[in-house]
Amino acid sequence: MTIIDTTRLSTGGGLMTRLLSIVHTVRAWNDARQTRRALLRLSEHELDDIGLCRGDIDRISRPTYF
């Protein structure tokens, strides 16, 4: 009788893994873009209310990849 182990995960980095990585990267970039746009629309007073200044926007809205 032959036994096939189907519980091991593939570590080969197949096509699906690469596609999911691309999707994740695009989503992170889009989230960062939307965050930056929203923060840039706020007035100085509104930014101060949440404890930020204009100089913080680029650092905060930087996309995080993995």
ZIWO-V946676 format. One line per field, one symbol per residue. ss: DSSP state (2 for helix, 1 for strand, 0 for the rest). A space follows every 10 residues. Layout:
BEGIN
ss->???
END
This chain:
BEGIN
ss->0000000000 0000222222 2222222222 2222222222 2002222220 0002222222 000000
END
